[in-house]
Each structure stands twice: as C-alpha cells, then as structure tokens.
Amino acid sequence: MQKKGTILLILYCLIALLPSGVAYLSWVSTKSFMYELGRNIAFVALMIIALQFFLASRLHEIESPFGFDVVIRFHRYMGIFATVLLLCHPLLLAVGGHGWHLIYGLQLPWFIWFGKVALLLLVVNILLSLYQTTLSVKFERWRLIHDILGPTILILIFFHSWFAGNDLRLDIMKILWIIIFGFTLAVYMFHRFIRPKLLKNNPYRVSDVKTEADDVWTIKLKPADGSSVFNYAPGQFQFITFYRDRQLPVEEHHWTISSSPAQKNYISSTIKALGDFTSTIGQTRVGDTASVQGPFGRFSYLYHPEEKNLVFLAGGIGITPLMSMLRHMRDTKSNHMVVLIYGNEDEHQIIFREELSQIETEGYPKLNVFHVLHKPPAKWTGETGYIDKEKIQKFGGEKLHEKIFYVCGPPPMVGSIIKSLKQLGVPDRQIRMEVFSFLD
Ligand SMILES: Cc1cc2nc3c(=O)[nH]c(=O)nc-3n(C[C@H](O)[C@H](O)[C@H](O)COP(=O)(O)OP(=O)(O)OC[C@H]3O[C@@H](n4cnc5c(N)ncnc54)[C@H](O)[C@@H]3O)c2cc1C
C-alpha cells in the first residue's frame, strides 16, 4: 500500500509538471524570467485543478492507499495552492512585460475575461469550502454549488488557456490539452451522473431496522438481487442514499459499516439522529431501497496484522467502527487483547451494551470494557466524567506507550483524547483516529 501511495504521489507530481515540461522541450523562450514564471505556474495550477476532479471522484485506486479523509484533505490544500498560484499568474505576467492593463484594463479580449471570471469563481469556491460552517451554508447547498463551480471553472480555464498568448501554438500542446480536459470532464460525469445511476440500478434493500439506544438505529441492508455484499475491512465506511418515498429526503451520507465482514449476506450502519437528514432515519422501513457505495477509509486493525495489544477509545456514536472490528475479532476467534473505554453522556445513550459484555464474556478477543458517563444515574458504580488522561492511564493497562490506540468520536472529543495520549508519551504512529466529519 505504501508503495502504491508513493507511485501515485510521483505520478501526481509528473502530471502537474507535464505541460511545463513539454513546453520547455518544445520551444526556446524569448520572454523575461518573470513572464516565464507566470506562465509556468499557470500550467501547474491548471493541472492541479484538473487533478482535483480525480481526487474527489472516490476512485478506489486513488483512495485506498491513503484513506478517504487524507485524500479529501489533500484535495482541499491543493485547491488553495492552485488558487494562490493563479492569483500570482496575472501579476507575474504584468511585471514580466505584459503590462498592467492586464490587471485593471477593461478593453480586454473575451478569453482574458474568461480567465478573470474563472479566478473569481475559484476564490468564491475556496472561501465557501473553508467557511461553510461559519457562513451557515447547509452541506447540501454547499455541495451543489461546489459541483456547479468545479466544471464551470474547468471549462473557463480551458478556453482561456487555449486562446490566451501563444502557449498552445504546437500541435503536441493542443493534443495534451484535449486529452487532459477530456479525461477530467469524463471523470466528473462518471462520478456525478453515471456511477449513481449504476448504483441505483443495483440497489440494496433494507432488511431490518433496530432501535439501539436513544435516537440511534441500526439499518441492515442486503443486495436486492440476493448476491453477497462487497468486501470490506471492519472499521471502513460507506456512502448510502436511501430511497424511501413517503416524502422523505433523498440524500447521500457516509456512515461506518457497523457489521462484521465475516457476515457476507448483509451490511449494516448504526446511525444517530444528529441533524436534518438523520432525524428521519427512524422512519426507514423494511423493504425500502438504497444505493450503497463502499468501502472507504483505512481505519481498521486488519491493515496492521502484527499489532495485537489495542486500546479502543470511543465517544457516543464513535463506537461504530470499533464495534465492527470487535465483531470481526469475535467471528474470527482472534487472539487480540483489547481495552475499550467508551464514553457517553448518560446510560440511555450507550450503544451495543449487551453485545459488548457478551463478547467480553466469550473471550474472543480478550476484551475489557469500561464505560464512562458524563451524567450518571444515582445507582451508577462505573466511571464518571469524560475520557481523559487519568482514565486512559487507569484502564489502559501496563506499558501504555507500547500499545496501539484507535480513537473515534465527535471532533472535540477526538482532539482532547489525542492531546491526553501525547501527554502520556504515546508516539503519533501508535494513534489511529477516525473523526466523524471531513470538514474539520
Ligand atoms: C467517516 C465517517 C463515518 C461516520 N460514521 C457514522 C456512523 O457510523 N453513525 C453516525 O450516526 N454518523 C456517522 N457519521 C456522521 C454522519 O455522516 C453525519 O452525522 C450525517 O451525515 C449528518 O447528516 P445530517 O444531515 O443529519 O446532519 P446536519 O446537521 O445537516 O449535518 C451535520 C454535518 O454533517 C455533514 N453532512 C451533512 N450532510 C452530509 C452529506 N450529505 N454528506 C456528507 N456529510 C454531510 C456536514 O459536515 C454537516 O455540517 C460519520 C461521518 C464520517 C465522516
């Protein structure tokens, strides 16, 4: 996997530098250094923008070596980087001899205006993505705007770069441009239109809806055609779109797969009502259909088979990937040693309580569960408060800094646990985390 990731990164750099390389080999420049710099950073930025579509398309080959969260974070940083480069592009051209009318002039050819509009839309796109929550833009609205702005910017920069200057005077550059932009648009069309249609034509059917705790349900899904579910590692997640009629919303959301991959004929997600859409999850019925795409992520003990001594730290609904791993360990009679410290607000919010104690009794894996409640009932004899340094030290067992920690929960909780682990001297490489948001 590491090798595959390195190859992909090298490939990314080569593609980003490809037009500059071809241009360098194809003609001798007579322009100033600043002008050349301005031109070449635009080439690199255009390629980064084209590659953004590949990063965001959930292509298995790109996602699997890194994990979805890493790819999305990279997509975000590269978007900012490309925007900065493109903001410098006209300035460097102006300094390099093109003249300042390029910046403030109004009598400019249409393709220069295309470039200017593309740059403006790019800045809007970046700001909206960075400040979506601060600006109170609903996720679905942001996604729709992002989906429209992306290809619009791509088309505008295609025409701008095709006609501006004489960079594309050679046939080889023209062919390169057509291939790059053609492929990019094809990936976009596949991701946004063709694959959703294919998934809808091969639906899953809801086979069970179970109430697990306050506002938490497990939805079990089976392929409608009776085939086996896709292969996945315990701890990975999936995208689900429910089609429930009854005027319930149709939206795609990501949820961890809470079932064990040892179970081949169904897949489940355990979902908490946390917002607009999830508050309708309890209205899902047996027989409803859904599109399912997965698996994604690398938060799984199966990627590290040599590590046997694990500490799981979960907050609330963050138990789901850890539960999938525990179920898989149980089903495969694994000899792992696991300590689970599970924090919840109150007793009614504890999910999978009975099943966890059953696994603890059965002995596969060798599991010790410690519940921590923030608002315990009067009769509660367990731990109280939040999962902190003291509790990790108390229940984590001996040689804490040699163990592997899997942390999952809401962003603030994960942040504070990571801080505690670092204070306890646990090296970064022994901490694996899953945060239930890609926006933080
Ligand atoms: C890797 C991962 C695994 C997760 N696993 C689980 C799980 O096992 N169980 C569980 O209950 N929750 C899980 N979540 C959280 C779940 O995805 C959100 O609770 C859910 O999408 C919120 O939707 P909402 O419209 O009800 O809430 P809202 O209040 O409308 O949205 C809250 C936030 O959820 C995100 N969000 C909303 N809509 C979407 C969407 N269509 N696509 C993507 N993100 C969106 C946005 O960050 C938004 O700000 C997981 C999240 C991630 C990133």
The ligand as a Gaussian input file, in Angstrom:
#p B3LYP/6-31G(d) Opt

LIG

0 1
 C      -16.026000       8.648000       8.161000
 C      -17.355000       8.957000       8.821000
 C      -18.087000       7.947000       9.405000
 C      -19.293000       8.215000      10.027000
 N      -19.974000       7.202000      10.620000
 C      -21.122000       7.463000      11.250000
 C      -21.841000       6.401000      11.903000
 O      -21.423000       5.246000      11.909000
 N      -23.002000       6.727000      12.517000
 C      -23.479000       8.009000      12.549000
 O      -24.543000       8.217000      13.135000
 N      -22.826000       9.031000      11.957000
 C      -21.666000       8.799000      11.309000
 N      -21.003000       9.824000      10.687000
 C      -21.581000      11.171000      10.729000
 C      -22.690000      11.319000       9.677000
 O      -22.128000      11.306000       8.387000
 C      -23.416000      12.673000       9.909000
 O      -23.966000      12.614000      11.190000
 C      -24.527000      12.876000       8.950000
 O      -24.068000      12.957000       7.632000
 C      -25.218000      14.196000       9.359000
 O      -26.253000      14.461000       8.473000
 P      -27.498000      15.381000       8.841000
 O      -27.991000      15.988000       7.566000
 O      -28.480000      14.644000       9.654000
 O      -26.905000      16.463000       9.821000
 P      -26.641000      18.016000       9.576000
 O      -26.781000      18.691000      10.888000
 O      -27.470000      18.551000       8.458000
 O      -25.176000      17.996000       9.134000
 C      -24.157000      17.941000      10.098000
 C      -22.839000      17.796000       9.371000
 O      -22.797000      16.512000       8.745000
 C      -22.140000      16.611000       7.494000
 N      -23.082000      16.269000       6.420000
 C      -24.370000      16.626000       6.314000
 N      -24.914000      16.138000       5.216000
 C      -23.951000      15.441000       4.587000
 C      -23.908000      14.695000       3.396000
 N      -24.953000      14.581000       2.574000
 N      -22.734000      14.093000       3.067000
 C      -21.670000      14.233000       3.849000
 N      -21.645000      14.920000       5.001000
 C      -22.771000      15.524000       5.360000
 C      -21.668000      18.027000       7.358000
 O      -20.384000      18.089000       7.930000
 C      -22.624000      18.795000       8.226000
 O      -22.090000      20.004000       8.661000
 C      -19.791000       9.551000      10.053000
 C      -19.065000      10.574000       9.453000
 C      -17.862000      10.295000       8.849000
 C      -17.079000      11.397000       8.219000

